[in-house]
Amino acid sequence: MVNIIAVSKTIASEKIIEAINLGCKIFAENYVQEAQEKWLKIRKDYPDIKLHLIGHLQTNKVKEAVETFDCIQTLDSKKLAIALKKEMTKQGKKIDLMMQVNIGDEAQKYGIKIIEIAEFIKFCKDELELEITGIMAIPPAQELASPYFALLKKIADQYNLSQISMGMSSDFAEAIALGTTHIRLGTAIFGERIKKIF
């Protein structure tokens, strides 16, 4: 089954509620502060909605992220893993964690390098007793996405990761064909974004 994640970054609460009423059950935000300001009220009215973080998470925002999200798709360093483990223990809350992989080995992008994946998973499991449930990546923008999707699926299978987050509005069909379990759709659901937030 493929899960549709409605990416609601910069989308007003009224539009989010429209999407919920049309059947969207999983949403994603890029920024912790924006998510808190919008979703605290929405989730009081719609407690069954799941919320994912798909933007880079700084360690100084971990407390708020654990409070706010059901899944963090952007686990990308040992430092962040340690902070998340500590905060989840403190709050008594278990959230799903996906490892972000720098699938194109791009200097400007966050994510675990492919050659470091095995060691990172072992560190999380053995040192922190932290379970990674999935894998996420964004292919290089100017290249064909399919080879990177195929590689991500291969990595997920190799490490028994059941959740694969790949595919966005422009390439979700390829991602579905290549085995994704979660597609992240913003423009396809909400249309072109405006700059104003909330």
Backbone as a ProteinNet text record, in pm:
[ID]
protein_1_A
[PRIMARY]
MVNIIAVSKTIASEKIIEAINLGCKIFAENYVQEAQEKWLKIRKDYPDIKLHLIGHLQTNKVKEAVETFDCIQTLDSKKLAIALKKEMTKQGKKIDLMMQVNIGDEAQKYGIKIIEIAEFIKFCKDELELEITGIMAIPPAQELASPYFALLKKIADQYNLSQISMGMSSDFAEAIALGTTHIRLGTAIFGERIKKIF
[TERTIARY]
84	0	87.5	46.6	119.5	44	113.6	55.9	80.7	-24.1	-10.8	10.6	120.7	150.5	125.8	35	5	103.8	188.7	291.1	230.1	212.1	134.5	219.8	347.9	436.3	378.8	365.9	313	164	97.2	-45.9	-128.5	-228.9	-312.9	-396.3	-430	-504.3	-637	-704.2	-834	-819.2	-712	-687.5	-651.2	-578.5	-543	-669.8	-759.5	-884.4	-969.3	-967.6	-1036.1	-979.7	-846.6	-781.2	-814.6	-820.7	-859.7	-1001.4	-1089.9	-1229.2	-1245.8	-1148.8	-1150.7	-1081	-1026.1	-972	-823.9	-750	-606.6	-587.9	-502.2	-483.5	-341.6	-246.2	-107	-60.4	0.5	51.3	198.7	266.5	408.2	438.1	527.4	575.4	727.6	783.1	928.4	991.1	911.5	966.4	889	963	903	812.4	861.5	783.5	652.5	658.7	536.6	437.8	489.4	402	332.7	407.7	347.8	236.6	264.3	167.2	38.2	48.8	-71.2	-141.1	-62.6	-119.6	-169.6	-128.3	-175.3	-327.8	-384.2	-530.4	-595.2	-538.5	-598.9	-609	-505.5	-504.9	-598.4	-635.3	-738.2	-871.4	-896.9	-1021.3	-1012.4	-889.5	-867.6	-753.2	-777.7	-669.9	-609.3	-678.1	-626.8	-528.4	-513.6	-420.8	-276.7	-196.8	-54.8	26.8	132	213.3	359.9	420.3	560.6	644.1	767.8	864.7	951.2	956.8	1037.4	1147.1	1159.6	1267	1380.8	1495.2	1612	1579.9	1619.5	1593.8	1723.9	1728.2	1842.2	1823.6	1933.8	1923.3	1857.1	1865.4	1801.6	1649.6	1596	1450.9	1394.3	1476.7	1435.6	1320.5	1324.6	1217.5	1081.8	1074.2	948.8	909.2	1008.5	979.8	918.3	972.7	918.5	777.8	754.7	620.1	517.9	561.9	470	444.7	548.4	539.7	522.8	460.3	447.8	563.5	623.5	734.9	832.1	959.8	1064	1136.4	1125.3	1183.3	1328.3	1379.6	1508	1615	1621	1730.4	1856.9	1954.2	2067.8	2204.6	2211.9	2342.3	2335.7	2451.5	2459.8	2419.7	2462.7	2429.2	2278	2207.9	2061.9	1999.2	2053.6	2001.8	2010.9	2124.6	2144.5	2042.8	2024.9	1931.1	1787.6	1750.4	1614.4	1589.6	1684.5	1670.7	1651.9	1733.5	1726.2	1590	1542.3	1415.9	1295.2	1298.1	1186.7	1177.3	1291.6	1294.7	1238.3	1279.3	1234.5	1083.7	1030.7	887.3	803.9	870.9	798.2	718.3	773.7	702.3	789	729.6	801.2	746	833.6	790.2	868	809.1	876.9	993.4	1101.3	1218.8	1259.6	1275.1	1328.9	1468	1557.2	1692.4	1693.9	1738	1752.2	1886.3	1882	2002.9	2035.7	2159.9	2206.1	2232.4	2123.7	2125.7	2212.3	2226.7	2307.4	2444.5	2479.1	2608.8	2633.8	2532.7	2540.2	2589.9	2689.6	2753.3	2656	2558.9	2468.1	2349	2337.1	2221.1	2258.4	2160.7	2175.4	2151	2189.9	2161.9	2284.8	2259.8	2366.8	2421.9	2553.2	2613.2	2591.5	2578.7	2550.8	2654.8	2781	2887.4	2884.6	2806.8	2800.8	2672.8	2584	2453.4	2465.1	2540.8	2551.3	2600.3	2702.6	2760.1	2662.3	2587.5	2491	2376.6	2322.8	2214.7	2262.6	2382.7	2439.5	2455.2	2501.9	2516.4	2381.3	2280.7	2147.7	2091.8	2109.9	2055.4	2133.1	2264.6	2346.3	2375.9	2406.8	2445.4	2324.5	2222.1	2109	1981	1977.2	1852.7	1741.9	1778.2	1688.1	1652.1	1522.6	1477.7	1453.4	1515.8	1488.9	1388.6	1273.8	1166.3	1162.1	1233.2	1222.9	1339.7	1327.1	1434.7	1372.4	1441.1	1389.3	1502.3	1471.5	1572.3	1505.5	1583.7	1542.7	1648.9	1615.8	1714.7	1765.3	1881	1930.1	1827.2	1811.6	1702.2	1711.5	1830	1844.1	1864.5	1846.4	1870.2	1742.2	1740.9	1629.2	1617.2	1497.6	1479	1481.5	1436.6	1415.6	1537	1658.3	1772.1	1795.7	1770.2	1788.8	1679.4	1556.6	1448.4	1479.1	1528.7	1562.4	1672.7	1770.4	1879.4	1827.4	1738.3	1683.9	1604.5	1526.8	1451.1	1545.6	1654.3	1753.7	1815.5	1846.3	1903.7	1802.8	1677.4	1573	1558.9	1559.7	1549.7	1671.6	1788.3	1913	1913.3	1855.3	1857.5	1721.3	1631.4	1499.5	1422.7	1423.5	1348.8	1216.9	1107.4	977.4	914.3	956.4	897.1	995.8	948.1	1031.8	959.4	1018.5	958.8	1035.5	976.5	1036.8	926.8	948.2	848.5	774	771.9	700.3	605.6	549.2	445.5	490.5	618	666.6	708.9	728.1	783.9	724.6	606.3	551.5	514.2	479.5	443.2	561.5	680.2	800.7	830.9	812.9	839.8	747.3	620	524.5	565.3	603.5	644.8	767.4	850.1	975.6	969.4	847.9	831.7	821.4	793.3	778.5	658.8	664	548	484.7	559.4	509.6	549.8	451.2	481.5	444.6	528.5	512.2	458.9	332.1	266.7	226.3	283.2	246	166.5	234.5	170.5	54.6	70	-34.7	-164.7	-154.4	-274.2	-319.2	-224.7	-260.7	-240.2	-179.4	-148.2	-18	13.5	136.4	132.3	248	253.8	265.9	207.7	228.8	335.1	396.9	507.6	460.8	343.6	292.6	260.3	297.4	269.9	162.6	112.2	2.7	-123.3
-119.7	0	124.7	224.1	350.6	454.4	514.7	618.9	755	835	970.8	1066.3	1139.6	1240.8	1377.3	1453.4	1588.1	1685.7	1743.7	1835	1973.7	2014.6	2135.5	2254.5	2251.9	2367.3	2491.1	2598.6	2729.7	2729	2617.3	2608.9	2651	2735.3	2785.7	2672.8	2689.6	2588.2	2552.5	2652.3	2626	2526.8	2543.1	2451.9	2312	2305.8	2176.7	2104	2176.4	2116.1	2067.8	2142.7	2097.3	1963.2	1952.9	1828.8	1712.9	1741.1	1638	1589	1682.2	1645.4	1571.8	1586.5	1512.7	1376.9	1346.8	1212.9	1202.1	1312.7	1305.9	1274	1177.2	1132.1	1154	1177.5	1200.3	1330.8	1415.6	1543.7	1556.7	1648	1670.3	1818.3	1855.8	1993	1993.2	2107.5	2121.4	2188.3	2267.6	2346.8	2320.3	2300.1	2265.3	2377.2	2501	2612.7	2631.9	2626.8	2641.8	2530	2408.2	2294.1	2313.5	2358.3	2378.5	2483.4	2592.6	2702.6	2663.3	2580.6	2540.7	2419.2	2319.4	2187.9	2166.4	2248.2	2231.8	2237.4	2336.1	2350.1	2245.4	2225.3	2130.7	1991.2	1949.2	1812.1	1793.9	1903.6	1893.5	1853.4	1905.1	1874.6	1746.1	1710.3	1590.9	1507.7	1441.9	1373.3	1253	1200.1	1080.5	1112.2	1237.8	1276.5	1251	1197	1173.8	1286	1327.5	1439	1397.8	1419.5	1385.2	1511.5	1505.1	1611.4	1567.4	1651.3	1616.5	1719.1	1818	1915.7	1882.1	1943.9	1920.6	1958.2	1872.1	1895.7	1928.6	2047.8	2086.6	2031.6	2000.2	1937.6	2028.9	2159.7	2250	2255.9	2187.3	2181.4	2041.8	1954.4	1814.8	1802.5	1876.3	1869.4	1899	2008.2	2047.1	1948.6	1895.5	1799.2	1671.8	1620.2	1498.6	1523.5	1642.4	1677.7	1681.6	1724.4	1761.5	1652	1574.5	1484.5	1337.7	1261.6	1116.4	1043.8	1110	1050.5	1160.2	1132.2	1221.1	1147.3	1201	1134.6	1175.8	1268.7	1331.1	1304.8	1182.2	1143.4	1131.4	1219.2	1227.7	1236.4	1210.8	1216.8	1145.1	1102.9	1041	1140.1	1263.9	1368.1	1382.8	1383	1394.5	1268.1	1152.1	1026	1024.6	1068.8	1073.5	1167.7	1284.9	1383.9	1332.7	1265.5	1211.9	1101.8	1012.9	905.1	962.5	1059.6	1123	1189.3	1260.4	1333.9	1240	1135.2	1039.9	969.1	935.6	873.5	969.5	1094.6	1196.7	1218.1	1222.4	1246.5	1118.5	1003.2	876.6	856.1	899.4	894.7	826.5	732.4	665.6	716.4	768.4	812.5	735.5	725.1	656.4	741.7	674.2	743.9	685.7	773.2	733.2	794.6	718.8	765.7	838.3	963.3	1035.4	1000.3	955	915.8	1021.2	1059.4	1150.2	1065.3	1032.7	930.7	971	1102.5	1148.8	1197.7	1177.2	1221.4	1368.9	1452.2	1595.1	1673.4	1756.5	1829.5	1922.7	1977	2075.2	2011.5	1880.2	1814	1739.9	1735	1656.2	1508.4	1423.4	1281	1196.3	1070.6	973.7	931.3	928.3	880.2	729.5	682.1	540.2	451	489.6	406.2	403.9	494.9	503.9	443.2	394.4	346.8	231.1	129.5	10.3	47.5	129.5	169.2	254.7	341.2	427.9	346.8	253.5	168.1	86.9	35	-43.6	43.4	166.3	259.6	285.5	314.6	343.5	223.5	105.5	-15.9	-58.5	-66.4	-121.6	-21.1	101.6	202	272.1	294.7	375	294.9	171.1	92.7	172.8	232.1	318.4	247.8	230.4	158.2	253.5	225.8	299.2	217.6	277.8	203.4	225.3	327.8	356.7	437	471.2	539.7	645	756.8	868.2	930.5	977.4	1047.3	1138	1237.1	1327.6	1317.9	1265.8	1253.8	1390.9	1394.9	1521.7	1582.9	1713.8	1782.5	1773.7	1779.5	1787.6	1651.4	1544.4	1411	1326.6	1222	1128.4	1063.1	1064.9	1016.2	863.8	794.5	649.6	569.6	594.3	515.4	533.1	653.8	679.3	612.8	611	539.7	389.3	334.3	191.8	159.9	250.6	232	240	334.4	348.2	224.5	171	47.9	-68.4	-76.6	-181.4	-168.9	-46.1	-22.2	-60.4	-20	-52.7	-203.8	-275.7	-421.7	-482.1	-428.7	-480.5	-471.8	-363	-340.7	-364.7	-431.1	-466.2	-345.8	-237.7	-117.9	-119.2	-125.5	-149.9	-25.2	92.6	216.1	287.7	327.3	397.8	525.8	638.9	767.6	825.4	812.8	869.7	900.7	1005.9	1047.9	1171.3	1272.3	1397	1425.8	1544.1	1574.3	1549.7	1574.2	1564.7	1423.4	1333.8	1202.1	1086	1106.2	1002.6	874.3	887.5	767.1	671	726.6	644.1	581.5	661	610.7	494.1	505.4	397	271.4	289.5	174.7	104.3	179.8	125.1	90	90.5	30.8	121.7	249.5	337.8	297.7	332.8	313.4	447.5	557.1	690.8	788.6	860.7	967.5	1100.7	1202.3	1332.5	1432	1464.7	1548.1	1683	1788.6	1924.1	1991.1	2026.1	2094.9	2014.7	1882.5	1797.9	1803.8	1835.3	1843.3	1987.4	2075.2	2212.2	2315.8	2278.1	2374.7	2447.2	2545.5	2622.1	2696.7	2699.3	2761.1	2913	2978.1	3121.4	3141.2	3257.9	3281.3	3299	3360.5	3386.4	3254.1	3244.5	3121.7	3144.9	3032.2	3027.1	3083.7
0	0	0	-76	-81	1.8	95.2	179.5	116.4	104.9	51.7	168.4	162.9	264.1	200.9	258.4	209.3	272.8	189.8	240.9	256.5	381.9	411.6	452.5	418.8	442	374.1	448.6	404.3	372.2	394.6	363.1	484.8	461.1	569.5	631.1	758.3	832.4	765.7	706.9	642.6	527.1	450.2	337.7	387.6	497.1	556.7	601.2	665.3	713	594.8	485.4	362.9	316.9	318.1	275.7	369.8	498.5	596	565.5	540.8	513.1	380.7	291.7	164.8	175.5	294.5	316.9	345.8	343.2	375.6	524.5	552.5	690.5	743.5	652.2	691.9	628.8	710.8	663.4	699.6	631.2	660.3	659.8	748.7	756.9	750.2	708.9	698.7	820	891.3	1001.6	1130.8	1237.8	1366.9	1417.4	1412.4	1466.3	1390.7	1260.1	1179.4	1211	1225	1256.5	1390.8	1489.4	1622	1616.3	1546.9	1544.4	1473.1	1369.2	1294.2	1353.9	1392.6	1419.2	1561.6	1654.3	1792.4	1797.7	1729.4	1727.4	1635	1517.1	1421.7	1482.6	1552.7	1605.3	1724.9	1788.8	1893.6	1831.2	1712.6	1641.9	1559.5	1518.8	1434.4	1493.1	1606.5	1678.6	1606.4	1506.5	1438.3	1325.4	1291.5	1185.2	1229.1	1138	1164	1100	1170.3	1123.5	1115.2	997.8	972.9	958.5	1003.8	976.7	859.8	754.2	636.8	610.2	698.7	686.4	781.3	758.7	843.7	988.1	1080.7	1223.2	1294.7	1353.5	1435.5	1575.9	1641.7	1774.7	1877.6	1859.1	1956.2	1941.3	1838.9	1818.6	1847.4	1901.5	1920	2019.5	2128.5	2229.3	2165.1	2090.3	2025.9	1916.3	1846.7	1738.8	1794.4	1903.6	1965.3	2017.6	2070.3	2117.7	2004.3	1885.9	1777.8	1675.7	1643.2	1528.3	1567.9	1476.5	1492	1423.7	1325.2	1251	1210.9	1227.1	1177.4	1066	944.8	827.6	802.4	882.1	849.6	955.3	1005.1	1094.5	1009.5	1033.7	941.6	1008.2	1140	1206.7	1341.1	1388.9	1521.6	1630.3	1614.4	1712.4	1726.4	1614.1	1617.5	1676.3	1642.5	1696.8	1849.4	1902.6	2048	2111.4	2050.9	2106	2101.1	1993.1	1981	2082.9	2099.9	2198.7	2338.7	2372.3	2504.6	2526.3	2424.8	2438.7	2437.8	2356.9	2357.7	2492.5	2549.6	2682.5	2785.7	2778	2872.9	2865.1	2742.3	2723.5	2732.4	2734.8	2736.6	2609.9	2498.4	2371.1	2265.8	2192.7	2083.5	1951.5	1869.6	1736.8	1631.2	1512.8	1402.6	1353.3	1319.3	1268.2	1133.4	1036.6	908.1	892.3	835.4	808.4	674	675.4	548.5	486.8	362.9	290.8	185	179.1	73.7	-50.5	-119.1	-224.4	-344.1	-367.7	-479.9	-439.5	-311.7	-258	-293	-262.2	-292.8	-171.3	-193.2	-82.9	-10.6	-83.3	-24.4	48.3	40.6	100.3	228.9	319.2	441.5	409.6	501.6	486.8	511.5	547.2	568.3	432.1	418.7	294.1	282.8	161.9	138.5	205.7	198.2	256.4	409	469.4	615.8	673.7	587.7	634.1	732.7	699.5	784.7	924.2	928.8	1057.4	1137	1066.9	1134.5	1194.3	1118.3	1169.3	1289.4	1281.9	1392.8	1517	1498.6	1610.5	1677.1	1596.2	1650.7	1727.1	1670.4	1731.7	1856.3	1843.4	1951.8	2062.2	2024.7	2124.2	2187.1	2107.6	2155.8	2175.8	2126.2	2123.7	2057.5	1944.8	1869.7	1739.3	1716.8	1598.1	1482.5	1369.7	1246.6	1165.2	1137.3	1071.4	920.7	873.6	731.4	678.9	550.7	479.4	389	374.3	294.5	214.2	94.8	14.3	-87.3	-131.3	-239.2	-347.7	-465.4	-572.7	-619.2	-682.6	-739.8	-834.5	-823.3	-893.2	-1045.1	-1100.6	-1246.2	-1312.8	-1236.5	-1291.6	-1290	-1369	-1371.1	-1233.4	-1177.9	-1041.5	-1031.1	-1135.3	-1126.6	-1078.7	-1129.4	-1079.8	-930.1	-880.8	-737.9	-655	-709.2	-641.3	-633.7	-742.7	-746	-644.1	-634.1	-538.1	-394.8	-368.2	-232.6	-192.6	-286.5	-259.4	-228.9	-303.1	-281.3	-141.6	-100.7	32.6	140.3	121.6	219	236.2	125.8	132.2	201.8	172.2	229.8	382.4	435.1	580.3	646.4	573.5	628.5	682.1	606.6	643.3	567.4	640.8	578	516.7	559.5	508.9	417.1	300.2	203.7	162.2	194.7	158.3	40.1	-77.5	-198.5	-297.8	-372.5	-470.1	-423.5	-512.1	-484.4	-600.7	-603.1	-701.9	-845.9	-875.6	-1013.5	-1054.6	-956.4	-992	-911.9	-855.5	-767.2	-842	-970.9	-1047.3	-1057.4	-1084.3	-1090.7	-955.2	-849.6	-715	-679.3	-717.1	-690	-766.6	-891.1	-973.3	-916	-843.7	-791.6	-643.6	-585.7	-454.3	-334.6	-355.5	-240.4	-154.1	-26.8	61	100.3	81.7	115.5	5.2	-48.8	-143.6	-79.3	-104.4	-40.8	-144.5	-134.7	-235.8	-178.3	-234.9	-195.4	-304.7	-412.7	-525.4	-583	-590.7	-649.4	-568.9	-440.1	-355.2	-335.4	-303.6	-264.9	-375.3	-486.4	-591	-561.2	-644.4	-625.5	-492.7	-426.7	-294.3	-303.5	-204.5	-190	-82.4	-82.2	10.4	154.8	171.1	305.8	375.8	502.1	576.2	681.3	731.4	829.3	767.3
[MASK]
++++++++++++++++++++++++++++++++++++++++++++++++++++++++++++++++++++++++++++++++++++++++++++++++++++++++++++++++++++++++++++++++++++++++++++++++++++++++++++++++++++++++++++++++++++++++++++++++++++++

